[in-house]
Amino acid sequence: MKANYHTHTRWCKHGTGEIEDYIEEAIRNGLQEIAITEHVPHKDNLDLRRIQWEEFLNYDHALNQAIECYAGRIHVIKGFECEYYPEELEAYRMFREKYGYQLLILGQHRSGENREIDNFAEKGVYEMEVYANEICRGIETRMFDFVAHPDLALQGYSRGWDSKCEYIMRMIFEKCEEYQIPVEVNANALRDKRAYPSEEAFQISKEYRLQYLINSDAHNPEDLCGTAIQEAEAFAKKLGITVLETL
């Protein structure tokens, strides 16, 4: 493992550890680069489990200080994990252009016109289709650098893998192939024994010309390069997936 591009800290309200703790862990494990990718703040502050809009400048200052402190020892990338919410795209552009957030990850945690669908919760076919459509619309903006946990919609779908699951995953993989956007094997979900990453989903992904990343999606420093990364590497090896070492 040379890099991790999906990392959360205590700033997201459901993680632990300071920015520096993750950078130190990355250095101890020989990583060449690390992206700090908190859940992006939204102007409406509807989600309390992320940086709030008025906290952004303090967070950005802390991140800039950490980057300066470790310059020459490791490459630290400023990033955000973002949902495709059309009303927030202008803010995402501002974060990139004004504040230097180079890496924007597409991770659709809630869906629907009013964000009423929790993509971790129990769901049916309708909710999965809404998720897939939003992921595809997000990719079409060309704003995002890779898709985090592309098969998140399978979480909470009680029927198990079926033709509907295959349909929504093919929608996503086709769009990723068209726009040449990598997809993530999410180690955090393996650690927590979630329904994703799905062997069935990633098996059909091989029918498309895709690039793959393994990321820890760490929410505490010890998970950055922990055993779940080895599980993710074994998952990819079992399926014959070649993973990018760096972006």
N, C-alpha and C positions, 0 to 999 in steps of 0.2 A: 504494500500500500504506500503510494507516494503522495497522495493528496486526499483531502476530504472537503467536499463542496456543499455540505448540508449540516450546519452546526448551530445549535441554540445555547443560550446562556440564561442566567437568572433574569435577564431583562424581559424574557417572554412570559414571565409570571408562572410558568409551569416547568421551568428548568432550574438547575442549581449551578453555582459557580460563576466566577467573574470571567470576562473575556480573556484575561491574562492566563487563567487556569487552563483554558483550552489550548491556547497557544503554547504554553509550557508543555502540556501533554503531547501536542503534536511534535514539538522539538525532541522530546524524550524518545519518541517512537520513530524518529527519522523521517518525518514527512517533509516534503519539499515546499508544500503550500497548503494553506487552510483558508476556506471562506467562512466568515461569520455571517450567518444568514437568518437573522431573527425574523419572526412573523412581521410582515410589513405593517406599520401603523396606518389606520384609516381615519379620515377626518371625522366620521360620525362616532367613533369610539364605541361601536355597538358590541364589539368583542373585547371583554376585559382580560382575556388570556393572551395578551400581546402588548407590545409597546403602545402606550396611548399617544395620541397625536401631540399633546403638549410636552411629552417626555422626549420627543425625538432629538431635539438639539443637545440635550444632556447625553443621550445615548451616543449620538454621532461624535461628540467631543471625546467621550471615553474610548470609542473605537479608534478614532484618529490618534489619540495618545498611545494606545497599545500598538498600533501599526508603527508609529515612530520609534517606540521603545525597542521593538524587535527587528527593526530594519537591519538587513545584512545577515540575519540569522535564519529567517524563514519569510516566505512571501505570504502576506496576509491580504486577503481579498475582501472588499466591502460588498455585501450582498443582502438580499432580502428574499424570503419565501413569500410568494404573492398568490392571491386568488385572482382569477379572471372576473373582475367586477368592472364593467364598462365605465361606470361613473368614477372609478379610481385610477384609470389609466393615465390621466394627466398628472396626477401626483407621482405615479411610478416614473414617468418621464422626468419629472423634476428631481426625484431622488437620484436618477442616473446622471442627468446633465449638470445639475447644480452641485450635488454633494458627492459625486463619484462612486455611486453604488453600481459597480461594473457587472455584477452577476445577479440576475433576477430569475428565480426559480418559479415555475408554475406548480403550485400545490393547492388543489381545490378542496378545501376543508368543509366549506358549506356551499350549497347551490340553491338555485331558485331566484326568482325576481326579487324577493325580499329576504334572501339568504335563509329561508325557512327550513331547508333540508340539511340536516346534520349528516354528513357522508360517513361518519363512524357508526351511526345508529342503525336500527332495523330498517330495512327498506325493501321495496318491490322493484319490478321492472321499470316503472315510471321514473323512480328516483335515479336508477342507474343510467337511464337514457338521458336525463337532464344533466347528470355529471359528465357523461361522454360528450354531449353536445357543447357544454361549456369548455371542456378541455380543448376540443377542436377549435372553437372560436378563439380561445386564448392563443393557441399555436398560430392561428392565422394572423394575429397582430404582429408577429415576428418580434415581440418584445421580450420573450422569455428564452433562456439559454438551455434549459432542459426541463423535462417533466418529472417532478418528484412523485414517488409512489403512484405510477399511472393506473394501477389496479386497485386503488383505495376503495372504489365503489363496491368491490366484492365483499367488503366488511359489512356485516349485518344482513346480507342476503341469505335467507334461511334455506333456500332450495338447493344450495350447493352449485357446483359447476354445471351449467346447462347451456342450451343453444343461445339463450338471451345473454349470458355472460360472454360467450364467444363473440356474439354480434357487437356488443359495446366495446370489447377489447379490440376487435378488428377495426372499428371506427377510429379508435385512438391510434393504433399502430399504423394504419394507412396514412393518417394525417402526419404523424411523426416522420414517416418515410418521405412523404411529399415535401415537407419543410426541413428535412434533415436535422431534426432536433433529437438529441439523445434522451433515453429513458433510464430511470433509476431502479436499481435493486436496493431496496430499503432495509438496512440491517436492523434498525430500531423495531420494525414490525416483526422480524424474525425473533428478536429478543423477547418481544411481548406475545409471541405465538398468535399473531393476528391472521386473518384470512388472506393477507397479502404479505410478501410477494407470492403469487400463485404459480405453481409449476405449470398448470394447464395454460394460464395466460402467457407465460414466458415461452412455453413450448411453441405456441402458434406465432409468437413474435418473431421466431426464426424464419418465418416465411416472408418477412419484410427485410429490406435493407436498413437496418437500424444500428445505432451505436448505443452502448450501454455503460453506465457508471455504477459503481458500488459506493454508497455513502452511509455513514453511521447514523445520520439524523440524531446525533447525540444531544441529550438534554442534561447530562451531567458529565464532568470531564473524564471519568474512568471509562465511559462507554465510547469515547472517541475512537479508540483503537482496540476495543475489547473483544471478547470472544464472539460477539455477534458479527463482527467483520469476517472472522474466519468462517462462520456459518454462511454468510453471504457469498464468500468466495467458493465454498463447497457447493452451494446452490447453483452458481453460475457454471462451475466445472461439470456438475452432474448433467446440466442441460446443454453443455457444449457451447456456452455463450462466451465470446471474447469481450473482455471489459477494458475500457480505456483506463490507462494509469493516470493521465492528466488531461484536462480540457485544452 
